[in-house]
Amino acid sequence: MGTITSSTGLRVLSSLSLAIAAAWSATANAGGIMLYEVGQEGAGLSNAGAAVLATDPSVLMSNPAGISELEGTQINASGQLVIGHIKFSGDSNSDFTGNNGGNALDYLPGASFFISHQINDKSSIGFGMYGNFGLAVKYDDDWAGRYFTQNAAVIGLSLEPVYSYKVDEKLSLGIGPRIMYGFYRTEAAVDNNVLGLGGGRSDGQLEYEDTDIGIGINMGALYHLNERIDVGLAYTSKVDLEFEDRPSFENINNPLLNTALQTANINSLELAMQVPQTLLLSSSYILDQQWKLLASLGWQDWSQFGDIGVEVEADSGTVSTGVDRKYKDTWHASVGAQYQASRQLRWSMGMGYDSSMVEDADRTADNPAAEAWRFSGGLNYAVDDSLDLHMAYTLVWLGDMDLSQSKSRSGDTLSGSYDSSALHILGGGAVWRF
């Protein structure tokens, strides 16, 4: 990229670059985007027992060793719908004009497909196609935080072939690459009235969009401790995605702003993202013929994901990547139970907790993240020996999130809160056995 020589231009482009970084973070953290739910039966457990519950091929998403428990050929096709309630409400301390932006996340659909095949008594193979990484936010164009983001989306579609080997009657191991197709798009307003020029000019517009493919690895182990207790341990490596595109600017009618952009000669802008590595430990306990108890503990490496964005240093006049969003690692805990009500009907229920990837003091309009509580329920109905139908619902409760964010140069403050924030996740599908 070019170097800006004008100190005025530096301040202008710095604001624009930070807006791009901000919009990226907004999508990535509207409540956290490492979803456990992809419409599978286990979605009714709040991730409890995810690395050990091998009732259908969807287990390979959490632990590829689990498919060693499945006989013959099995297929799971499911879908889910995420409905959000993430609404900002400004207060009297806010210096920005504009409305509150409406509901930042109306809905986001998704689908998944899993298949497993038992080669012999020792070996099994499987394949999964799912999207458990991604959210989208869309505010009103003229909302108070429009210079941070108006519309942004990050979607990760994972393709995962796996192999599982049964070492003996107690231990199974599994491994497979995770190929992720990433899509990123953001739109943000540009203030044409900065630096004392403009005289009531309308906002300009910034748009940025790109795709990339990254590769990681999933591996896991499943161990039958005894007739009642199973333990599963799974690791998912990081996936690096790099987006590179020429930002599109429209309606930039501030002369100093135009000069700064021309001097910068921005032909491409790179944004690097690291889908976090994870570690998950799960267990299950058969209480009796009807009840199975499940639990999970997990860790996600969000602190590495946070070093993203673009920043312009006014002193040196250089463009650099790696804005620290102050994300931190998160921890997960969940408990759940399954109740076999009859030969055909099985109920699932669970609750879980995920710590926040940001401290309250670091929350910004582009990053409405908080700790999350999950409450889930679902059912599985066996139509016959070869077909199961399932459905599940999860409430992800984020609660009230206060916000007080100031511009580093002007000192103007965006102040308010996201009240009673929540995600509602509906899912369902079918499992065929051959």
C-alpha positions in Angstrom: 0.0 0.0 0.0 1.0 3.6 -0.5 2.3 5.9 2.3 0.3 9.0 3.1 2.5 12.1 3.5 -0.1 14.6 4.6 -0.8 14.6 8.3 -4.4 15.6 7.6 -4.7 12.7 5.2 -3.3 10.4 7.8 -6.0 11.2 10.3 -8.7 10.7 7.7 -7.4 7.4 6.4 -6.8 6.2 10.0 -10.5 6.7 10.7 -11.5 4.9 7.6 -9.1 2.0 8.2 -10.3 1.6 11.8 -13.9 1.6 10.5 -13.0 -1.4 8.4 -11.4 -3.2 11.3 -14.4 -2.4 13.5 -16.9 -3.7 11.0 -15.0 -7.0 10.8 -15.1 -7.4 14.6 -18.8 -6.6 14.7 -19.7 -9.6 12.7 -17.4 -11.9 14.4 -18.7 -11.3 17.9 -22.4 -10.6 18.0 -22.6 -13.0 20.9 -19.8 -15.2 19.7 -19.9 -17.2 16.5 -18.6 -20.6 17.3 -22.0 -22.2 17.3 -22.5 -25.7 18.7 -25.8 -26.1 16.9 -26.2 -27.1 13.3 -29.7 -28.7 13.6 -28.5 -32.1 14.8 -30.1 -34.0 17.7 -27.3 -32.9 20.0 -28.3 -29.3 19.6 -30.9 -30.0 22.3 -28.1 -30.6 24.9 -26.2 -27.2 24.8 -23.1 -29.0 23.7 -23.1 -31.4 26.7 -21.5 -34.7 25.8 -20.7 -33.5 22.2 -17.4 -35.3 22.0 -18.8 -38.6 23.3 -22.4 -38.8 22.0 -22.2 -41.1 18.9 -25.8 -41.6 17.9 -25.4 -40.4 14.3 -22.7 -39.1 11.9 -22.9 -35.5 13.2 -20.6 -36.5 16.0 -17.7 -36.1 13.6 -18.0 -32.3 13.9 -17.1 -32.5 17.6 -15.1 -35.7 17.6 -14.1 -37.7 14.5 -13.5 -40.8 16.6 -17.2 -41.1 17.3 -18.1 -42.6 13.9 -16.4 -45.8 15.0 -19.6 -46.5 17.0 -21.9 -46.3 14.0 -22.8 -49.4 12.1 -23.3 -49.6 8.3 -23.9 -46.4 6.4 -25.6 -43.5 8.0 -26.7 -40.1 6.8 -27.7 -37.0 8.8 -29.3 -34.0 7.0 -30.3 -31.1 9.1 -31.0 -27.4 9.0 -31.2 -24.6 11.5 -32.4 -21.0 11.8 -30.7 -18.4 14.1 -33.1 -15.6 15.1 -31.5 -12.7 16.9 -32.6 -10.0 19.3 -29.6 -7.6 19.4 -30.9 -4.0 19.6 -28.9 -1.0 20.6 -30.5 1.8 22.6 -28.6 5.2 22.9 -28.7 7.4 25.9 -28.2 11.1 26.7 -24.4 10.7 26.9 -24.1 9.9 23.2 -22.7 12.5 20.9 -23.6 10.9 17.6 -26.8 11.6 15.7 -28.9 8.9 14.1 -31.4 6.2 15.2 -30.7 3.1 17.2 -30.1 0.8 14.2 -33.0 -1.6 14.6 -32.4 -5.3 15.2 -28.8 -6.1 14.3 -29.6 -9.8 13.6 -33.0 -10.7 12.2 -32.3 -14.2 11.1 -29.6 -16.4 9.7 -30.4 -19.8 8.1 -28.0 -22.8 7.8 -27.8 -26.4 6.8 -25.6 -29.4 7.5 -24.9 -32.9 6.0 -23.0 -35.8 7.5 -22.3 -39.3 6.3 -20.5 -42.3 7.9 -19.5 -45.7 6.5 -18.2 -48.7 8.4 -15.5 -50.3 6.3 -14.9 -53.2 8.7 -14.8 -53.9 12.4 -11.9 -51.6 12.9 -12.2 -48.8 10.4 -14.8 -46.2 9.5 -14.8 -43.2 7.3 -17.1 -40.1 7.2 -17.7 -36.7 5.7 -19.3 -33.6 7.0 -20.4 -30.3 5.5 -21.6 -27.8 8.0 -21.5 -24.1 9.0 -21.0 -23.7 12.7 -18.9 -20.5 12.3 -20.5 -17.2 11.4 -23.1 -14.6 12.0 -24.3 -11.5 10.1 -25.3 -8.1 11.4 -27.3 -5.4 9.7 -28.0 -2.0 11.2 -30.1 0.8 9.6 -28.0 2.9 7.2 -28.4 6.1 9.2 -28.0 4.7 12.7 -25.7 6.4 15.3 -22.9 3.9 14.8 -22.9 3.9 11.0 -19.2 5.0 10.9 -18.3 1.7 12.5 -20.5 -0.6 10.5 -23.9 -0.8 8.7 -23.9 -4.2 7.3 -21.4 -7.0 7.8 -21.3 -10.8 7.4 -18.7 -13.5 8.0 -19.6 -17.1 7.0 -17.5 -20.2 7.3 -18.5 -23.4 5.5 -16.5 -26.4 6.7 -15.9 -29.6 4.6 -14.5 -32.4 6.8 -13.5 -35.9 5.6 -12.5 -38.1 8.6 -11.1 -41.5 9.3 -11.7 -43.4 12.6 -9.9 -46.5 13.8 -11.0 -48.7 16.7 -7.9 -49.7 18.5 -9.7 -52.2 20.7 -13.1 -52.5 22.4 -12.4 -49.6 24.6 -10.4 -47.0 22.6 -11.2 -45.4 19.2 -9.2 -42.6 17.5 -10.2 -40.3 14.7 -8.6 -37.6 12.5 -9.4 -35.5 9.5 -8.7 -32.2 7.8 -11.2 -29.3 8.0 -11.4 -27.3 4.8 -13.1 -24.0 5.5 -14.5 -21.7 2.8 -14.7 -18.2 4.3 -16.8 -15.3 3.1 -16.5 -11.7 4.4 -18.4 -8.6 3.6 -18.8 -5.2 5.3 -20.4 -1.8 4.6 -19.8 1.3 6.6 -20.6 5.0 6.2 -17.8 7.6 5.7 -18.2 11.0 7.3 -17.7 13.7 4.7 -17.9 16.4 7.4 -14.6 15.7 9.1 -11.7 18.1 9.6 -14.0 21.1 9.6 -15.0 20.7 6.0 -18.3 19.4 4.6 -21.0 21.9 5.6 -23.7 19.3 6.1 -22.6 17.0 3.3 -24.2 13.5 3.1 -22.2 10.5 4.2 -20.0 8.6 1.8 -19.9 4.8 1.6 -17.3 2.1 2.1 -17.7 -1.5 0.9 -15.4 -4.5 1.2 -15.9 -8.1 0.2 -13.7 -11.2 -0.3 -13.5 -15.0 0.1 -10.7 -17.4 1.1 -10.1 -21.0 1.8 -8.2 -22.3 4.9 -7.3 -25.7 6.2 -7.1 -27.1 9.7 -7.3 -30.5 11.4 -9.7 -32.2 13.7 -8.7 -35.1 15.9 -10.1 -36.9 18.8 -10.3 -40.0 21.0 -13.3 -41.9 22.5 -12.7 -44.2 25.5 -15.2 -46.6 27.1 -14.2 -46.5 30.7 -16.7 -49.2 31.7 -20.3 -50.3 30.8 -21.7 -47.0 32.1 -19.1 -44.3 31.5 -17.7 -43.0 28.2 -15.1 -40.2 27.9 -14.2 -38.2 24.7 -11.4 -35.7 24.1 -11.3 -33.7 20.9 -9.0 -31.0 19.4 -9.6 -28.7 16.5 -6.7 -26.7 15.1 -6.8 -23.1 14.0 -7.8 -22.2 10.5 -6.1 -19.1 8.9 -8.2 -17.0 6.5 -6.9 -14.0 4.7 -9.2 -11.6 2.9 -7.7 -9.2 0.3 -9.8 -6.8 -1.7 -9.7 -3.2 -3.0 -12.1 -1.2 -0.8 -14.9 0.5 -2.7 -15.5 4.2 -1.8 -18.6 6.1 -3.1 -19.9 9.6 -2.7 -16.6 10.9 -1.1 -17.2 14.7 -1.7 -14.9 16.1 1.0 -11.9 17.4 -0.9 -9.3 16.6 1.8 -10.8 13.1 2.1 -10.5 12.6 -1.7 -6.9 13.8 -1.6 -6.0 11.5 1.2 -7.5 8.4 -0.6 -5.8 9.3 -3.9 -2.4 9.8 -2.1 -2.8 6.5 -0.3 -3.4 4.6 -3.6 -5.1 1.7 -1.9 -5.2 -1.1 -4.5 -5.8 -3.8 -1.9 -6.5 -4.1 1.8 -5.7 -7.3 3.6 -7.6 -8.6 6.7 -6.3 -11.7 8.4 -8.5 -13.9 10.6 -7.7 -16.9 12.7 -10.6 -19.3 13.4 -9.7 -20.4 16.9 -8.3 -23.7 17.9 -10.5 -25.5 20.4 -10.2 -28.3 23.0 -13.3 -30.3 24.2 -13.6 -32.9 27.0 -16.9 -34.7 27.3 -18.4 -37.6 29.3 -21.5 -39.6 29.5 -23.0 -41.7 32.3 -25.8 -44.3 31.8 -27.9 -43.9 34.9 -30.4 -46.6 34.0 -32.3 -47.9 31.0 -34.0 -44.5 30.4 -31.6 -41.8 31.6 -28.2 -40.8 30.3 -26.3 -37.9 31.9 -23.8 -35.8 29.9 -21.3 -33.1 30.5 -18.6 -31.1 28.6 -15.7 -28.7 29.4 -14.2 -26.7 26.6 -11.6 -24.0 25.7 -11.5 -21.7 22.6 -8.4 -19.7 21.7 -10.1 -16.3 20.8 -7.1 -14.3 22.0 -5.3 -15.1 18.7 -8.4 -14.2 16.7 -8.3 -10.7 18.1 -5.1 -9.5 16.4 -6.9 -8.4 13.2 -7.8 -5.3 11.3 -6.0 -2.4 9.7 -4.5 0.7 11.3 -2.7 3.8 10.1 -0.1 5.3 12.3 -0.1 9.0 12.0 3.5 9.5 13.3 5.2 7.1 10.8 2.7 7.4 7.9 2.6 3.7 7.4 -0.2 1.2 7.0 0.0 -1.9 9.2 -2.2 -4.9 10.0 -2.8 -6.4 13.4 -5.2 -4.2 15.4 -5.5 -5.8 18.9 -9.3 -6.1 19.6 -8.5 -7.3 23.1 -10.2 -10.6 22.7 -9.4 -13.3 25.3 -9.7 -17.0 25.4 -13.1 -18.4 26.4 -14.2 -21.3 28.5 -17.3 -23.5 28.1 -19.2 -25.8 30.6 -22.4 -27.7 30.0 -24.5 -30.4 31.5 -27.4 -32.3 30.0 -29.5 -35.4 30.0 -31.3 -37.7 27.6 -34.5 -39.5 28.5 -35.7 -42.5 26.5 -39.4 -42.1 27.1 -40.3 -45.1 24.8 -38.7 -47.2 22.2 -39.4 -44.5 19.6 -39.2 -41.2 21.6 -36.0 -39.7 23.2 -35.9 -36.3 24.9 -32.8 -34.1 25.3 -32.3 -31.2 27.6 -29.2 -29.2 28.6 -27.8 -25.9 29.8 -24.3 -24.4 29.2 -22.2 -21.4 29.9 -19.6 -19.6 27.8 -17.3 -16.9 29.2 -17.0 -13.6 27.3 -14.3 -13.0 24.8 -14.0 -9.3 25.9 -14.0 -7.5 29.2 -17.0 -5.2 29.8 -14.7 -2.1 29.6 -13.5 -3.2 26.1 -17.0 -3.6 24.6 -17.6 -1.5 21.5 -20.4 -1.0 19.0 -18.6 -3.2 16.6 -18.2 -5.9 19.2 -21.4 -6.5 21.2 -20.1 -9.6 22.9 -20.8 -10.9 26.4 -20.9 -14.1 28.4 -23.6 -16.5 27.1 -26.0 -18.9 28.8 -27.5 -21.7 26.8 -30.8 -23.4 27.6 -31.8 -26.2 25.2 -34.3 -28.9 24.6 -35.1 -31.4 21.8 -36.6 -34.7 20.8 -35.7 -37.6 18.5 -38.4 -39.8 17.1 -37.6 -43.2 15.6 -40.0 -43.8 12.7 -38.5 -47.2 12.2 -35.1 -48.9 12.4 -33.8 -47.0 9.4 -35.2 -43.5 9.9 -35.1 -41.0 12.8 -36.5 -37.5 12.9 -35.2 -34.9 15.3 -35.8 -31.3 16.3 -34.3 -28.9 18.9 -34.4 -25.4 20.3 -31.7 -23.3 22.1 -32.0 -20.0 23.8 -28.6 -18.2 23.9 -29.0 -15.5 26.6 -26.5 -12.6 26.4 -28.4 -10.2 28.7 -27.8 -6.5 29.0 -24.5 -5.1 27.5 -23.6 -1.5 28.4 -21.6 0.5 25.8 -19.5 3.7 26.1 -17.1 4.1 23.2 -15.2 7.2 22.3 -13.4 8.3 19.1 -9.7 8.5 19.9 -9.2 11.8 18.1 -12.5 13.8 18.4 -13.4 12.3 21.7 -17.1 11.9 20.6 -18.8 9.2 22.5 -21.4 6.6 21.5 -23.2 5.6 24.6 -26.0 3.3 25.4 -26.7 -0.4 25.8 -27.9 -3.6 24.1 -30.8 -4.7 26.4 -32.1 -8.3 26.8 -29.9 -9.6 24.0 -30.5 -13.1 22.9 -30.3 -15.7 20.1 -33.0 -18.2 19.3 -31.8 -21.3 17.4 -34.3 -23.7 15.8 -33.1 -26.9 14.2 -34.3 -30.2 12.9 -33.6 -33.0 10.4 -33.4 -36.7 9.8 -31.0 -39.6 10.1 -31.1 -42.5 7.6 -29.4 -45.9 8.3 -28.6 -48.4 5.6 
